[in-house]
Amino acid sequence: MSFRFGDLHRDEYARDGLTVLRGIIPPALVEDLRREAETARVLARREHGPDAQRLQPVFRYEELDQAVFRAFVELPALHEVVKGIFGEDREEGGVLGVLFEPAEKPWATGWHRDIFFFERPFLSREHLLAHVGDLRMFNQFNAALYDDHSLWVVPGSHARLSTATEEELFPVRAAADAALAPGLEGAATNAERERRLLDYVRRMPGATNVVLNAGDIAFYRNVAWHLGTYVPYVKRATLHSGFYGEQDRAWTEAAFAYAKD
């Protein structure tokens, strides 16, 4: 059955900050993208080591067939969703990447909300709530080429400030500090490392594992609490980017200008 966009997706996104588009990528395109992802995996590990999480943006690499990635970005069903949820003036941000499994060691990002990568003085309560509440902003997606259970999200956290419990368990920190989950020191084996990571992930109240099948796309707001957790024995090739408009660009410019001062 072919994918159909409907009110359910729009309503889920408004309520949870998350919706999954089941089977939206045609099988033939999945196959083409898998082929290019194999090359991208080699390039990523060559540049960043065996546990490289991503190659991004793919459009920078001549070794890849750019026409295949453009076919994905221009997928009519995908643009129907983008128009239906975010509006007509959105376009892929030019940062399309491919996310991979580590070759050697399990690892995870820290729990984070992307908007909180900037210091609190920039984020007054009024300023923050005004932007967090705008569903047209701060979207991103994971498009699975193989079954993928890496993403965890706290549904509903996209439209509110953090709770006292969340702030206590996972303090706001700089983006660099959110790159790796804590508590792995002294783990003797991959199995122990994996268990510690899972314990860390499950400490977050209300966390939900977003399970994708090959050909599915999850859209989620990056202002929600979320993370990714990765294991070497599960093959992964998941496209990652977002569709952005003028509001996103203005926010990014202002935030980075503040961060540089």
C-alpha positions in Angstrom: 0.0 0.0 0.0 1.4 3.4 -1.0 1.9 6.1 1.6 -0.9 8.7 2.1 -0.5 11.9 4.1 -3.4 12.8 6.3 -4.7 14.7 9.3 -3.3 12.0 11.6 0.3 13.0 10.7 -0.4 16.7 11.3 -2.2 16.0 14.5 0.5 13.7 15.8 3.2 16.2 15.0 1.3 19.0 16.8 0.7 16.9 19.9 3.9 14.8 20.2 6.4 16.7 18.1 6.8 13.5 16.2 5.2 11.6 13.3 6.3 8.5 11.3 5.6 8.3 7.6 5.3 4.6 7.0 6.7 3.2 3.7 7.0 6.7 2.1 10.2 5.9 0.3 9.6 3.7 -2.8 11.5 0.3 -2.7 13.4 1.1 -5.9 14.7 4.4 -4.4 15.6 2.6 -1.1 17.7 0.2 -3.1 19.5 3.1 -4.9 20.1 4.9 -1.7 21.5 1.8 0.0 24.0 1.5 -2.8 25.2 5.1 -2.3 25.2 4.7 1.5 27.7 1.8 1.2 30.1 4.3 -0.4 29.3 7.0 2.1 30.0 4.6 5.0 33.5 3.9 3.6 34.1 7.7 3.2 32.9 8.4 6.7 35.1 5.9 8.4 38.1 6.9 6.3 37.6 10.5 7.4 36.4 10.1 11.0 37.4 6.6 12.2 35.6 3.3 12.6 32.9 4.6 14.9 31.9 7.5 12.7 28.3 8.3 13.1 27.6 10.2 9.9 28.7 11.7 6.6 27.3 15.1 6.1 26.5 16.8 3.8 26.5 14.2 1.1 26.4 16.8 -1.6 30.0 17.7 -0.9 31.3 14.3 -2.1 32.0 13.6 -5.8 32.3 9.9 -5.1 28.5 9.7 -4.5 25.8 9.8 -7.1 24.1 13.0 -6.3 21.1 12.3 -8.5 20.0 9.6 -6.2 20.0 11.9 -3.1 18.3 14.6 -5.1 15.6 12.1 -6.1 15.0 11.5 -2.4 14.9 15.3 -1.5 12.5 15.9 -4.4 10.2 13.0 -3.6 6.6 14.2 -4.2 5.1 12.4 -1.3 7.7 13.9 1.0 7.0 17.4 -0.2 3.3 16.9 0.3 4.0 16.2 4.0 6.4 19.2 4.3 3.8 21.5 2.7 1.0 20.0 4.8 2.7 20.4 8.2 5.3 23.2 7.7 4.1 25.3 4.8 5.0 25.9 1.2 8.2 27.9 1.7 10.3 25.1 3.2 13.3 23.5 1.5 15.9 20.9 2.5 18.6 22.7 4.4 21.4 21.5 2.1 22.9 19.4 5.0 21.5 16.0 4.0 23.7 13.3 5.7 23.8 9.6 6.2 23.9 8.1 9.7 25.7 4.8 10.3 26.3 2.2 12.9 29.6 2.1 14.7 32.1 -0.5 13.5 33.5 -1.2 17.0 31.8 0.2 20.1 28.3 1.0 21.2 27.7 4.6 22.0 25.0 7.2 22.3 24.5 10.9 22.3 23.5 12.7 25.5 19.9 13.6 26.1 19.5 17.1 24.5 17.3 19.7 23.0 19.0 21.4 20.1 17.7 24.9 21.0 19.4 24.7 24.3 22.9 24.7 22.8 23.0 28.4 23.4 23.4 30.2 26.8 20.3 31.0 28.8 20.6 34.8 28.5 19.7 34.6 24.9 16.8 32.3 25.7 14.4 34.3 27.9 11.3 32.4 28.9 9.1 34.6 26.6 11.6 34.3 23.7 12.0 30.6 24.1 8.3 29.8 24.3 7.4 32.0 21.4 9.8 30.0 19.1 9.3 26.6 20.7 5.5 26.9 20.1 5.9 27.6 16.4 5.4 24.2 14.7 6.8 25.5 11.5 10.3 25.7 13.0 13.0 23.3 14.3 12.0 20.2 12.3 14.3 17.4 11.3 13.9 13.9 10.0 15.4 10.4 10.0 14.8 8.4 6.8 15.6 4.7 7.3 17.1 2.6 4.5 17.3 -0.4 6.9 15.2 -1.0 10.0 16.4 1.4 12.7 15.7 1.6 16.4 18.3 4.3 17.2 16.1 7.3 17.9 14.5 8.1 21.3 12.2 11.1 21.8 10.1 12.4 24.7 6.7 13.1 23.0 5.2 16.5 23.9 8.5 18.0 25.2 8.7 20.0 22.0 6.2 22.6 23.1 7.2 23.3 26.7 10.1 24.2 28.9 12.0 21.4 30.6 10.6 20.0 33.9 12.5 20.3 37.1 13.2 16.5 36.9 14.6 16.8 33.4 16.8 19.7 34.3 18.2 17.9 37.3 18.8 14.6 35.5 20.1 16.1 32.2 21.5 19.7 32.8 21.6 22.1 30.0 25.1 22.0 28.4 27.1 23.1 25.4 26.6 21.2 22.2 30.0 19.6 22.4 29.2 18.1 25.8 26.0 16.4 24.4 28.0 14.4 21.8 28.5 11.4 24.1 26.4 9.9 26.8 28.2 9.7 30.2 28.9 6.7 32.4 30.9 4.5 30.1 34.2 4.7 32.0 35.4 1.2 33.0 33.0 -0.8 30.8 35.0 -3.9 30.1 32.9 -5.3 27.2 30.6 -4.1 24.5 27.7 -5.8 26.2 28.4 -3.9 29.4 28.8 -0.7 27.5 25.5 -1.3 25.7 23.7 -2.0 29.0 25.0 1.2 30.6 23.9 3.2 27.6 20.4 1.7 27.8 20.2 2.5 31.5 21.2 6.1 30.7 18.5 6.3 28.0 15.8 4.9 30.2 16.4 7.4 33.0 14.5 10.0 31.0 10.9 10.2 32.1 8.5 9.5 29.2 11.1 8.5 26.7 9.8 6.6 23.7 11.9 4.4 21.3 11.0 5.4 17.7 11.2 2.2 15.7 11.5 2.7 11.9 11.3 0.1 9.1 13.2 0.4 5.9 11.4 3.1 3.8 10.0 5.0 6.8 10.7 8.6 7.7 10.3 10.0 11.2 9.8 13.8 11.4 10.4 15.2 14.8 11.1 18.6 16.3 14.7 19.1 17.4 13.5 21.2 20.4 12.1 18.1 21.9 14.3 16.0 24.2 15.9 13.3 22.0 19.0 11.2 21.5 20.4 8.4 19.4 21.9 5.2 20.6 24.0 2.9 18.3 25.3 -0.7 18.3 27.8 -2.3 16.0 25.8 -5.4 15.3 22.8 -3.6 13.7 23.5 -2.3 10.2 22.3 1.3 9.8 22.0 3.8 6.9 19.6 6.5 7.8 19.2 9.8 6.0 19.1 12.9 8.2 18.3 16.6 7.6 15.4 19.0 7.9 13.2 21.3 5.8 13.7 24.9 6.8 12.1 28.3 6.2 12.8 32.0 6.9 11.9 31.7 10.6 14.6 29.0 11.1 17.2 30.9 9.2 16.5 34.1 11.2 16.7 32.1 14.5 20.0 30.4 13.6 21.6 33.7 12.5 20.6 35.4 15.8 21.6 32.5 18.0 25.0 32.1 16.5 25.6 35.8 16.5 24.8 35.8 20.2 27.1 32.8 20.8 30.0 34.6 19.2 29.7 37.7 21.4 
